[in-house]
C-alpha cells in the first residue's frame, strides 16, 4: 500500500561528496608539503653546486698564483687533471647546472676571474648556445 522511495541513496551520495572534500584537504596539504620539500632540495642542490665550483676556483687560483710567483709553468699534470675534472662536472651535470647559469656567472665566474678558469665556464656556455 505504501510506496517507499529510497532517500538514503541521495544521502549516501551527498555524504560521499563531503567525505571526498575531507580527503582533499589532507591531500592538498601533502602536495604542499612535497612541493616545499622539492623547493628545499633544489635550493640545497644549487648551493652545493655553488660550493663545488667555488672550491675549484679557490684551489685553481691558488695554484696559478703559486706558479706565477715561483716562475713555474702553470700547466702541470695536476692542473690539467683539475681543469679536466671541472669540465667533466659541467658536462656531466649540464641539465642541472644550466638552471643556475645566471647565478654562476654573477657570483663565481665573473670577469675578474683568472682567464684560465673562466675559459672553462665560457666553453660550457658556448655549448649551451
N, CA, C and O atoms as CSV, one atom per row, in Angstrom:
chain,resi,resn,atom,element,x,y,z
A,1,UNK,N,N,0.784,-1.168,0.000
A,1,UNK,CA,C,0.000,0.000,0.000
A,1,UNK,C,C,0.842,1.254,0.000
A,1,UNK,O,O,0.650,2.186,-0.781
A,2,UNK,N,N,1.748,1.222,0.886
A,2,UNK,CA,C,2.614,2.388,0.933
A,2,UNK,C,C,3.729,2.205,-0.079
A,2,UNK,O,O,4.289,1.118,-0.229
A,3,UNK,N,N,4.024,3.247,-0.739
A,3,UNK,CA,C,5.166,3.171,-1.644
A,3,UNK,C,C,6.318,3.919,-0.986
A,3,UNK,O,O,6.219,5.092,-0.629
A,4,UNK,N,N,7.389,3.198,-0.849
A,4,UNK,CA,C,8.570,3.789,-0.208
A,4,UNK,C,C,9.568,4.207,-1.274
A,4,UNK,O,O,9.867,3.453,-2.200
A,5,UNK,N,N,10.051,5.367,-1.133
A,5,UNK,CA,C,11.107,5.863,-2.013
A,5,UNK,C,C,12.385,5.879,-1.195
A,5,UNK,O,O,12.434,6.405,-0.084
A,6,UNK,N,N,13.396,5.299,-1.767
A,6,UNK,CA,C,14.669,5.272,-1.042
A,6,UNK,C,C,15.338,6.644,-1.127
A,6,UNK,O,O,15.790,7.069,-2.191
A,7,UNK,N,N,15.386,7.298,-0.024
A,7,UNK,CA,C,16.067,8.593,0.036
A,7,UNK,C,C,17.479,8.438,0.556
A,7,UNK,O,O,18.285,9.364,0.461
A,8,UNK,N,N,17.783,7.282,1.102
A,8,UNK,CA,C,19.128,7.098,1.644
A,8,UNK,C,C,20.187,7.102,0.555
A,8,UNK,O,O,21.343,7.424,0.830
A,9,UNK,N,N,19.823,6.751,-0.680
A,9,UNK,CA,C,20.805,6.795,-1.755
A,9,UNK,C,C,21.233,8.231,-2.047
A,9,UNK,O,O,22.393,8.485,-2.371
A,10,UNK,N,N,20.307,9.153,-1.932
A,10,UNK,CA,C,20.668,10.552,-2.125
A,10,UNK,C,C,21.569,11.027,-0.998
A,10,UNK,O,O,22.535,11.759,-1.209
A,11,UNK,N,N,21.224,10.586,0.208
A,11,UNK,CA,C,22.049,10.970,1.349
A,11,UNK,C,C,23.448,10.369,1.243
A,11,UNK,O,O,24.436,11.019,1.587
A,12,UNK,N,N,23.529,9.126,0.766
A,12,UNK,CA,C,24.828,8.486,0.621
A,12,UNK,C,C,25.709,9.266,-0.352
A,12,UNK,O,O,26.900,9.457,-0.110
A,13,UNK,N,N,25.111,9.711,-1.451
A,13,UNK,CA,C,25.891,10.465,-2.430
A,13,UNK,C,C,26.375,11.781,-1.854
A,13,UNK,O,O,27.518,12.185,-2.073
A,14,UNK,N,N,25.510,12.441,-1.124
A,14,UNK,CA,C,25.930,13.717,-0.569
A,14,UNK,C,C,26.996,13.497,0.507
A,14,UNK,O,O,27.923,14.297,0.633
A,15,UNK,N,N,26.867,12.417,1.280
A,15,UNK,CA,C,27.904,12.101,2.261
A,15,UNK,C,C,29.216,11.773,1.557
A,15,UNK,O,O,30.289,12.152,2.024
A,16,UNK,N,N,29.126,11.075,0.447
A,16,UNK,CA,C,30.320,10.706,-0.308
A,16,UNK,C,C,31.036,11.944,-0.813
A,16,UNK,O,O,32.261,12.035,-0.740
A,17,UNK,N,N,30.265,12.902,-1.329
A,17,UNK,CA,C,30.873,14.138,-1.811
A,17,UNK,C,C,31.574,14.870,-0.682
A,17,UNK,O,O,32.675,15.392,-0.858
A,18,UNK,N,N,30.934,14.906,0.479
A,18,UNK,CA,C,31.552,15.602,1.609
A,18,UNK,C,C,32.791,14.870,2.100
A,18,UNK,O,O,33.760,15.497,2.528
A,19,UNK,N,N,32.760,13.545,2.040
A,19,UNK,CA,C,33.934,12.808,2.503
A,19,UNK,C,C,35.102,13.029,1.552
A,19,UNK,O,O,36.253,13.057,1.986
A,20,UNK,N,N,34.822,13.186,0.255
A,20,UNK,CA,C,35.921,13.442,-0.680
A,20,UNK,C,C,36.502,14.830,-0.445
A,20,UNK,O,O,37.700,15.046,-0.632
A,21,UNK,N,N,35.648,15.776,-0.032
A,21,UNK,CA,C,36.162,17.102,0.314
A,21,UNK,C,C,37.093,17.009,1.509
A,21,UNK,O,O,38.124,17.678,1.574
A,22,UNK,N,N,36.701,16.155,2.462
A,22,UNK,CA,C,37.541,15.998,3.647
A,22,UNK,C,C,38.881,15.383,3.270
A,22,UNK,O,O,39.904,15.717,3.868
A,23,UNK,N,N,38.888,14.494,2.291
A,23,UNK,CA,C,40.131,13.861,1.862
A,23,UNK,C,C,40.989,14.819,1.048
A,23,UNK,O,O,42.217,14.729,1.084
A,24,UNK,N,N,40.357,15.740,0.310
A,24,UNK,CA,C,41.111,16.691,-0.496
A,24,UNK,C,C,41.953,17.605,0.379
A,24,UNK,O,O,43.062,17.974,-0.005
A,25,UNK,N,N,41.450,17.970,1.534
A,25,UNK,CA,C,42.198,18.839,2.433
A,25,UNK,C,C,43.552,18.247,2.773
A,25,UNK,O,O,44.574,18.891,2.538
A,26,UNK,N,N,43.591,17.031,3.322
A,26,UNK,CA,C,44.893,16.413,3.624
A,26,UNK,C,C,45.728,16.169,2.371
A,26,UNK,O,O,46.954,16.274,2.411
A,27,UNK,N,N,45.068,15.844,1.258
A,27,UNK,CA,C,45.799,15.606,0.013
A,27,UNK,C,C,46.479,16.894,-0.455
A,27,UNK,O,O,47.640,16.886,-0.863
A,28,UNK,N,N,45.746,17.978,-0.390
A,28,UNK,CA,C,46.328,19.271,-0.765
A,28,UNK,C,C,47.473,19.638,0.168
A,28,UNK,O,O,48.481,20.193,-0.269
A,29,UNK,N,N,47.321,19.334,1.437
A,29,UNK,CA,C,48.393,19.600,2.398
A,29,UNK,C,C,49.624,18.753,2.088
A,29,UNK,O,O,50.754,19.230,2.192
A,30,UNK,N,N,49.401,17.491,1.707
A,30,UNK,CA,C,50.513,16.614,1.341
A,30,UNK,C,C,51.227,17.153,0.104
A,30,UNK,O,O,52.457,17.173,0.049
A,31,UNK,N,N,50.456,17.585,-0.878
A,31,UNK,CA,C,51.042,18.148,-2.101
A,31,UNK,C,C,51.850,19.386,-1.759
A,31,UNK,O,O,52.953,19.575,-2.271
A,32,UNK,N,N,51.305,20.225,-0.900
A,32,UNK,CA,C,52.009,21.445,-0.492
A,32,UNK,C,C,53.319,21.111,0.224
A,32,UNK,O,O,54.348,21.738,-0.031
A,33,UNK,N,N,53.276,20.121,1.121
A,33,UNK,CA,C,54.489,19.721,1.849
A,33,UNK,C,C,55.529,19.162,0.882
A,33,UNK,O,O,56.720,19.450,1.004
A,34,UNK,N,N,55.069,18.359,-0.082
A,34,UNK,CA,C,56.003,17.797,-1.060
A,34,UNK,C,C,56.614,18.881,-1.932
A,34,UNK,O,O,57.799,18.818,-2.259
A,35,UNK,N,N,55.820,19.875,-2.313
A,35,UNK,CA,C,56.346,20.984,-3.105
A,35,UNK,C,C,57.393,21.752,-2.306
A,35,UNK,O,O,58.412,22.169,-2.856
A,36,UNK,N,N,57.147,21.936,-1.026
A,36,UNK,CA,C,58.123,22.619,-0.175
A,36,UNK,C,C,59.415,21.812,-0.081
A,36,UNK,O,O,60.509,22.376,-0.090
A,37,UNK,N,N,59.283,20.479,0.010
A,37,UNK,CA,C,60.468,19.631,0.067
A,37,UNK,C,C,61.256,19.695,-1.238
A,37,UNK,O,O,62.487,19.721,-1.225
A,38,UNK,N,N,60.548,19.720,-2.353
A,38,UNK,CA,C,61.217,19.814,-3.656
A,38,UNK,C,C,61.955,21.143,-3.759
A,38,UNK,O,O,63.109,21.177,-4.185
A,39,UNK,N,N,61.303,22.233,-3.376
A,39,UNK,CA,C,61.941,23.550,-3.423
A,39,UNK,C,C,63.167,23.594,-2.507
A,39,UNK,O,O,64.194,24.173,-2.860
A,40,UNK,N,N,63.052,22.988,-1.351
A,40,UNK,CA,C,64.175,22.954,-0.414
A,40,UNK,C,C,65.334,22.138,-0.992
A,40,UNK,O,O,66.496,22.531,-0.885
A,41,UNK,N,N,65.006,21.009,-1.600
A,41,UNK,CA,C,66.048,20.164,-2.209
A,41,UNK,C,C,66.728,20.886,-3.365
A,41,UNK,O,O,67.944,20.790,-3.530
A,42,UNK,N,N,65.945,21.610,-4.169
A,42,UNK,CA,C,66.523,22.361,-5.284
A,42,UNK,C,C,67.436,23.466,-4.771
A,42,UNK,O,O,68.490,23.720,-5.354
A,43,UNK,N,N,67.048,24.112,-3.707
A,43,UNK,CA,C,67.878,25.161,-3.114
A,43,UNK,C,C,69.186,24.574,-2.584
A,43,UNK,O,O,70.257,25.148,-2.782
A,44,UNK,N,N,69.091,23.432,-1.912
A,44,UNK,CA,C,70.292,22.775,-1.413
A,44,UNK,C,C,71.192,22.340,-2.558
A,44,UNK,O,O,72.415,22.445,-2.470
A,45,UNK,N,N,70.583,21.852,-3.631
A,45,UNK,CA,C,71.352,21.419,-4.795
A,45,UNK,C,C,72.090,22.603,-5.417
A,45,UNK,O,O,73.262,22.492,-5.776
A,46,UNK,N,N,71.412,23.716,-5.541
A,46,UNK,CA,C,72.027,24.922,-6.094
A,46,UNK,C,C,73.211,25.359,-5.228
A,46,UNK,O,O,74.284,25.678,-5.740
A,47,UNK,N,N,73.002,25.369,-3.923
A,47,UNK,CA,C,74.074,25.757,-3.006
A,47,UNK,C,C,75.247,24.788,-3.081
A,47,UNK,O,O,76.404,25.198,-2.983
A,48,UNK,N,N,74.950,23.507,-3.256
A,48,UNK,CA,C,76.014,22.512,-3.381
A,48,UNK,C,C,76.864,22.779,-4.615
A,48,UNK,O,O,78.092,22.746,-4.541
A,49,UNK,N,N,76.221,23.044,-5.750
A,49,UNK,CA,C,76.981,23.345,-6.960
A,49,UNK,C,C,77.786,24.640,-6.798
A,49,UNK,O,O,78.915,24.734,-7.279
A,50,UNK,N,N,77.213,25.622,-6.129
A,50,UNK,CA,C,77.957,26.862,-5.884
A,50,UNK,C,C,79.210,26.583,-5.053
A,50,UNK,O,O,80.279,27.117,-5.347
A,51,UNK,N,N,79.085,25.765,-4.032
A,51,UNK,CA,C,80.227,25.438,-3.179
A,51,UNK,C,C,81.272,24.655,-3.975
A,51,UNK,O,O,82.467,24.931,-3.874
A,52,UNK,N,N,80.824,23.685,-4.759
A,52,UNK,CA,C,81.763,22.878,-5.551
A,52,UNK,C,C,82.563,23.767,-6.500
A,52,UNK,O,O,83.789,23.670,-6.567
A,53,UNK,N,N,81.870,24.626,-7.226
A,53,UNK,CA,C,82.571,25.499,-8.172
A,53,UNK,C,C,83.450,26.512,-7.441
A,53,UNK,O,O,84.536,26.851,-7.913
A,54,UNK,N,N,82.993,26.984,-6.313
A,54,UNK,CA,C,83.807,27.922,-5.523
A,54,UNK,C,C,85.112,27.264,-5.080
A,54,UNK,O,O,86.170,27.892,-5.116
A,55,UNK,N,N,85.039,26.000,-4.663
A,55,UNK,CA,C,86.249,25.267,-4.248
A,55,UNK,C,C,87.201,25.073,-5.421
A,55,UNK,O,O,88.413,25.237,-5.279
A,56,UNK,N,N,86.651,24.724,-6.576
A,56,UNK,CA,C,87.501,24.595,-7.766
A,56,UNK,C,C,88.211,25.912,-8.054
A,56,UNK,O,O,89.417,25.942,-8.299
A,57,UNK,N,N,87.455,26.986,-8.020
A,57,UNK,CA,C,88.028,28.304,-8.308
A,57,UNK,C,C,89.122,28.642,-7.298
A,57,UNK,O,O,90.187,29.131,-7.674
A,58,UNK,N,N,88.864,28.387,-6.036
A,58,UNK,CA,C,89.849,28.707,-4.993
A,58,UNK,C,C,91.144,27.916,-5.184
A,58,UNK,O,O,92.234,28.488,-5.166
A,59,UNK,N,N,91.022,26.627,-5.363
A,59,UNK,CA,C,92.225,25.791,-5.459
A,59,UNK,C,C,92.993,26.060,-6.748
A,59,UNK,O,O,94.224,26.064,-6.750
A,60,UNK,N,N,92.271,26.283,-7.842
A,60,UNK,CA,C,92.948,26.600,-9.105
A,60,UNK,C,C,93.618,27.971,-9.047
A,60,UNK,O,O,94.725,28.149,-9.555
A,61,UNK,N,N,92.949,28.930,-8.431
A,61,UNK,CA,C,93.528,30.269,-8.289
A,61,UNK,C,C,94.791,30.221,-7.437
A,61,UNK,O,O,95.788,30.862,-7.769
A,62,UNK,N,N,94.757,29.468,-6.345
A,62,UNK,CA,C,95.947,29.325,-5.505
A,62,UNK,C,C,97.096,28.711,-6.301
A,62,UNK,O,O,98.241,29.148,-6.187
A,63,UNK,N,N,96.790,27.711,-7.096
A,63,UNK,CA,C,97.820,27.073,-7.916
A,63,UNK,C,C,98.413,28.070,-8.913
A,63,UNK,O,O,99.631,28.145,-9.075
A,64,UNK,N,N,97.542,28.834,-9.580
A,64,UNK,CA,C,98.014,29.804,-10.573
A,64,UNK,C,C,98.893,30.868,-9.929
A,64,UNK,O,O,99.916,31.250,-10.497
A,65,UNK,N,N,98.511,31.344,-8.766
A,65,UNK,CA,C,99.304,32.369,-8.061
A,65,UNK,C,C,100.654,31.792,-7.646
A,65,UNK,O,O,101.686,32.437,-7.829
A,66,UNK,N,N,100.654,30.584,-7.089
A,66,UNK,CA,C,101.909,29.940,-6.684
A,66,UNK,C,C,102.847,29.779,-7.872
A,66,UNK,O,O,104.044,30.046,-7.768
A,67,UNK,N,N,102.300,29.344,-8.992
A,67,UNK,CA,C,103.138,29.122,-10.178
A,67,UNK,C,C,103.685,30.439,-10.729
A,67,UNK,O,O,104.850,30.519,-11.121
A,68,UNK,N,N,102.841,31.466,-10.755
A,68,UNK,CA,C,103.280,32.761,-11.287
A,68,UNK,C,C,104.338,33.394,-10.396
A,68,UNK,O,O,105.309,33.962,-10.895
A,69,UNK,N,N,104.160,33.304,-9.081
A,69,UNK,CA,C,105.149,33.906,-8.182
A,69,UNK,C,C,106.432,33.091,-8.138
A,69,UNK,O,O,107.507,33.639,-7.894
A,70,UNK,N,N,106.329,31.784,-8.374
A,70,UNK,CA,C,107.519,30.933,-8.343
A,70,UNK,C,C,108.159,30.761,-9.703
A,70,UNK,O,O,109.180,30.082,-9.821
A,71,UNK,N,N,107.588,31.355,-10.723
A,71,UNK,CA,C,108.131,31.231,-12.061
A,71,UNK,C,C,108.022,29.820,-12.622
A,71,UNK,O,O,108.827,29.407,-13.457
A,72,UNK,N,N,107.029,29.094,-12.159
A,72,UNK,CA,C,106.832,27.705,-12.594
A,72,UNK,C,C,105.741,27.669,-13.670
A,72,UNK,O,O,104.810,28.474,-13.657
A,73,UNK,N,N,105.878,26.721,-14.597
A,73,UNK,CA,C,104.860,26.554,-15.631
A,73,UNK,C,C,103.536,26.143,-14.973
A,73,UNK,O,O,103.494,25.236,-14.142
A,74,UNK,N,N,102.485,26.816,-15.354
A,74,UNK,CA,C,101.165,26.603,-14.771
A,74,UNK,C,C,100.611,25.227,-15.137
A,74,UNK,O,O,99.950,24.584,-14.322
A,75,UNK,N,N,100.873,24.791,-16.327
A,75,UNK,CA,C,100.236,23.588,-16.874
A,75,UNK,C,C,100.921,22.296,-16.394
A,75,UNK,O,O,101.511,21.552,-17.178
A,76,UNK,N,N,100.821,22.065,-15.105
A,76,UNK,CA,C,101.332,20.827,-14.519
A,76,UNK,C,C,100.304,19.710,-14.741
A,76,UNK,O,O,99.150,19.986,-15.070
A,77,UNK,N,N,100.712,18.474,-14.566
A,77,UNK,CA,C,99.733,17.381,-14.679
A,77,UNK,C,C,98.556,17.548,-13.701
A,77,UNK,O,O,97.413,17.242,-14.044
A,78,UNK,N,N,98.842,18.031,-12.490
A,78,UNK,CA,C,97.773,18.267,-11.516
A,78,UNK,C,C,96.791,19.305,-12.042
A,78,UNK,O,O,95.579,19.112,-11.948
A,79,UNK,N,N,97.295,20.397,-12.590
A,79,UNK,CA,C,96.454,21.465,-13.121
A,79,UNK,C,C,95.573,20.938,-14.255
A,79,UNK,O,O,94.371,21.199,-14.291
A,80,UNK,N,N,96.184,20.194,-15.179
A,80,UNK,CA,C,95.417,19.644,-16.304
A,80,UNK,C,C,94.325,18.707,-15.804
A,80,UNK,O,O,93.201,18.737,-16.305
A,81,UNK,N,N,94.645,17.887,-14.832
A,81,UNK,CA,C,93.668,16.967,-14.267
A,81,UNK,C,C,92.519,17.720,-13.599
A,81,UNK,O,O,91.355,17.353,-13.753
A,82,UNK,N,N,92.849,18.756,-12.871
A,82,UNK,CA,C,91.850,19.548,-12.163
A,82,UNK,C,C,90.920,20.280,-13.149
A,82,UNK,O,O,89.704,20.311,-12.960
A,83,UNK,N,N,91.495,20.852,-14.174
A,83,UNK,CA,C,90.699,21.546,-15.195
A,83,UNK,C,C,89.781,20.549,-15.919
A,83,UNK,O,O,88.614,20.842,-16.182
A,84,UNK,N,N,90.324,19.379,-16.232
A,84,UNK,CA,C,89.518,18.360,-16.906
A,84,UNK,C,C,88.382,17.870,-16.010
A,84,UNK,O,O,87.290,17.576,-16.496
A,85,UNK,N,N,88.634,17.782,-14.726
A,85,UNK,CA,C,87.581,17.380,-13.784
A,85,UNK,C,C,86.499,18.447,-13.720
A,85,UNK,O,O,85.313,18.124,-13.667
A,86,UNK,N,N,86.891,19.696,-13.724
A,86,UNK,CA,C,85.923,20.792,-13.744
A,86,UNK,C,C,85.069,20.715,-15.010
A,86,UNK,O,O,83.849,20.866,-14.950
A,87,UNK,N,N,85.700,20.485,-16.136
A,87,UNK,CA,C,84.962,20.332,-17.394
A,87,UNK,C,C,84.006,19.144,-17.319
A,87,UNK,O,O,82.878,19.214,-17.806
A,88,UNK,N,N,84.460,18.065,-16.711
A,88,UNK,CA,C,83.626,16.872,-16.589
A,88,UNK,C,C,82.373,17.160,-15.762
A,88,UNK,O,O,81.283,16.702,-16.103
A,89,UNK,N,N,82.525,17.902,-14.699
A,89,UNK,CA,C,81.370,18.240,-13.859
A,89,UNK,C,C,80.374,19.066,-14.654
A,89,UNK,O,O,79.169,18.822,-14.583
A,90,UNK,N,N,80.860,20.034,-15.403
A,90,UNK,CA,C,79.966,20.828,-16.248
A,90,UNK,C,C,79.209,19.945,-17.232
A,90,UNK,O,O,77.996,20.078,-17.393
A,91,UNK,N,N,79.924,19.053,-17.879
A,91,UNK,CA,C,79.297,18.215,-18.899
A,91,UNK,C,C,78.379,17.149,-18.309
A,91,UNK,O,O,77.317,16.859,-18.860
A,92,UNK,N,N,78.791,16.577,-17.203
A,92,UNK,CA,C,78.018,15.510,-16.586
A,92,UNK,C,C,76.703,16.013,-16.001
A,92,UNK,O,O,75.709,15.286,-15.990
A,93,UNK,N,N,76.693,17.223,-15.526
A,93,UNK,CA,C,75.519,17.769,-14.837
A,93,UNK,C,C,74.933,18.985,-15.569
A,93,UNK,O,O,74.352,19.874,-14.947
A,94,UNK,N,N,75.092,19.008,-16.872
A,94,UNK,CA,C,74.710,20.202,-17.637
A,94,UNK,C,C,73.237,20.553,-17.501
A,94,UNK,O,O,72.894,21.735,-17.480
A,95,UNK,N,N,72.358,19.565,-17.409
A,95,UNK,CA,C,70.918,19.863,-17.298
A,95,UNK,C,C,70.610,20.625,-16.015
A,95,UNK,O,O,69.800,21.552,-16.012
A,96,UNK,N,N,71.249,20.233,-14.948
A,96,UNK,CA,C,71.032,20.894,-13.660
A,96,UNK,C,C,71.741,22.245,-13.633
A,96,UNK,O,O,71.156,23.254,-13.242
A,97,UNK,N,N,73.000,22.255,-14.049
A,97,UNK,CA,C,73.808,23.474,-13.990
A,97,UNK,C,C,73.230,24.561,-14.883
A,97,UNK,O,O,73.338,25.748,-14.574
A,98,UNK,N,N,72.624,24.160,-15.980
A,98,UNK,CA,C,72.042,25.134,-16.907
A,98,UNK,C,C,71.021,26.033,-16.199
A,98,UNK,O,O,70.888,27.210,-16.534
A,99,UNK,N,N,70.317,25.483,-15.238
A,99,UNK,CA,C,69.328,26.255,-14.473
A,99,UNK,C,C,69.976,27.379,-13.665
A,99,UNK,O,O,69.337,28.388,-13.366
A,100,UNK,N,N,71.235,27.195,-13.320
A,100,UNK,CA,C,71.926,28.124,-12.429
A,100,UNK,C,C,72.960,28.983,-13.149
A,100,UNK,O,O,73.794,29.617,-12.505
A,101,UNK,N,N,72.912,29.009,-14.470
A,101,UNK,CA,C,73.929,29.715,-15.254
A,101,UNK,C,C,74.064,31.187,-14.837
A,101,UNK,O,O,75.173,31.677,-14.623
A,102,UNK,N,N,72.963,31.862,-14.727
A,102,UNK,CA,C,72.995,33.290,-14.397
A,102,UNK,C,C,73.622,33.502,-13.010
A,102,UNK,O,O,74.443,34.400,-12.823
A,103,UNK,N,N,73.235,32.684,-12.063
A,103,UNK,CA,C,73.796,32.792,-10.711
A,103,UNK,C,C,75.289,32.523,-10.725
A,103,UNK,O,O,76.062,33.245,-10.094
A,104,UNK,N,N,75.697,31.484,-11.444
A,104,UNK,CA,C,77.126,31.161,-11.534
A,104,UNK,C,C,77.901,32.308,-12.168
A,104,UNK,O,O,78.989,32.664,-11.715
A,105,UNK,N,N,77.333,32.877,-13.213
A,105,UNK,CA,C,78.003,33.980,-13.915
A,105,UNK,C,C,78.113,35.218,-13.031
A,105,UNK,O,O,79.131,35.909,-13.050
A,106,UNK,N,N,77.078,35.494,-12.265
A,106,UNK,CA,C,77.074,36.700,-11.426
A,106,UNK,C,C,77.906,36.562,-10.155
A,106,UNK,O,O,78.483,37.540,-9.679
A,107,UNK,N,N,77.969,35.341,-9.600
A,107,UNK,CA,C,78.648,35.174,-8.318
A,107,UNK,C,C,80.065,34.623,-8.428
A,107,UNK,O,O,80.952,35.054,-7.692
A,108,UNK,N,N,80.286,33.685,-9.329
A,108,UNK,CA,C,81.574,32.993,-9.341
A,108,UNK,C,C,82.403,33.243,-10.590
A,108,UNK,O,O,83.574,33.611,-10.499
A,109,UNK,N,N,81.809,33.047,-11.734
A,109,UNK,CA,C,82.572,33.139,-12.986
A,109,UNK,C,C,82.455,34.550,-13.560
A,109,UNK,O,O,81.862,34.776,-14.615
A,110,UNK,N,N,83.038,35.475,-12.831
A,110,UNK,CA,C,82.976,36.893,-13.207
A,110,UNK,C,C,84.186,37.256,-14.061
A,110,UNK,O,O,85.113,36.462,-14.221
A,111,UNK,N,N,84.161,38.453,-14.600
A,111,UNK,CA,C,85.241,38.925,-15.464
A,111,UNK,C,C,86.564,39.042,-14.701
A,111,UNK,O,O,87.634,38.997,-15.307
A,112,UNK,N,N,86.493,39.192,-13.378
A,112,UNK,CA,C,87.705,39.327,-12.567
A,112,UNK,C,C,88.443,38.003,-12.385
A,112,UNK,O,O,89.598,37.988,-11.960
A,113,UNK,N,N,87.786,36.905,-12.702
A,113,UNK,CA,C,88.377,35.582,-12.520
A,113,UNK,C,C,89.509,35.359,-13.518
A,113,UNK,O,O,89.475,35.881,-14.632
A,114,UNK,N,N,90.497,34.594,-13.118
A,114,UNK,CA,C,91.626,34.282,-13.992
A,114,UNK,C,C,91.115,33.679,-15.303
A,114,UNK,O,O,90.248,32.805,-15.289
A,115,UNK,N,N,91.643,34.138,-16.418
A,115,UNK,CA,C,91.175,33.660,-17.736
A,115,UNK,C,C,91.290,32.151,-17.930
A,115,UNK,O,O,90.495,31.562,-18.663
A,116,UNK,N,N,92.273,31.517,-17.282
A,116,UNK,CA,C,92.423,30.063,-17.388
A,116,UNK,C,C,91.168,29.339,-16.877
A,116,UNK,O,O,90.696,28.376,-17.481
A,117,UNK,N,N,90.653,29.825,-15.765
A,117,UNK,CA,C,89.485,29.196,-15.133
A,117,UNK,C,C,88.205,29.653,-15.830
A,117,UNK,O,O,87.310,28.850,-16.097
A,118,UNK,N,N,88.131,30.933,-16.117
A,118,UNK,CA,C,86.939,31.485,-16.754
A,118,UNK,C,C,86.675,30.849,-18.113
A,118,UNK,O,O,85.522,30.697,-18.516
A,119,UNK,N,N,87.727,30.480,-18.812
A,119,UNK,CA,C,87.552,29.893,-20.141
A,119,UNK,C,C,86.785,28.572,-20.086
A,119,UNK,O,O,86.072,28.238,-21.032
A,120,UNK,N,N,86.920,27.815,-18.995
A,120,UNK,CA,C,86.180,26.555,-18.853
A,120,UNK,C,C,84.677,26.852,-18.809
A,120,UNK,O,O,83.883,26.183,-19.471
A,121,UNK,N,N,84.304,27.852,-18.030
A,121,UNK,CA,C,82.896,28.250,-17.938
A,121,UNK,C,C,82.406,28.794,-19.277
A,121,UNK,O,O,81.298,28.474,-19.706
A,122,UNK,N,N,83.208,29.599,-19.928
A,122,UNK,CA,C,82.806,30.158,-21.212
A,122,UNK,C,C,82.640,29.077,-22.287
A,122,UNK,O,O,81.751,29.166,-23.134
A,123,UNK,N,N,83.487,28.077,-22.244
A,123,UNK,CA,C,83.346,26.944,-23.177
A,123,UNK,C,C,82.025,26.223,-22.927
A,123,UNK,O,O,81.327,25.838,-23.866
A,124,UNK,N,N,81.692,26.046,-21.653
A,124,UNK,CA,C,80.433,25.402,-21.304
A,124,UNK,C,C,79.253,26.235,-21.789
A,124,UNK,O,O,78.284,25.695,-22.322
A,125,UNK,N,N,79.336,27.538,-21.604
A,125,UNK,CA,C,78.261,28.435,-22.065
A,125,UNK,C,C,78.110,28.349,-23.576
A,125,UNK,O,O,76.991,28.364,-24.090
A,126,UNK,N,N,79.226,28.261,-24.291
A,126,UNK,CA,C,79.192,28.167,-25.755
A,126,UNK,C,C,78.498,26.880,-26.200
A,126,UNK,O,O,77.827,26.869,-27.232
A,127,UNK,N,N,78.648,25.819,-25.453
A,127,UNK,CA,C,77.969,24.564,-25.784
A,127,UNK,C,C,76.459,24.685,-25.619
A,127,UNK,O,O,75.690,24.050,-26.341
A,128,UNK,N,N,76.053,25.496,-24.674
A,128,UNK,CA,C,74.631,25.665,-24.384
A,128,UNK,C,C,73.929,26.577,-25.383
A,128,UNK,O,O,72.705,26.540,-25.505
A,129,UNK,N,N,74.686,27.380,-26.084
A,129,UNK,CA,C,74.088,28.361,-27.010
A,129,UNK,C,C,73.565,27.728,-28.275
A,129,UNK,O,O,73.039,28.425,-29.143
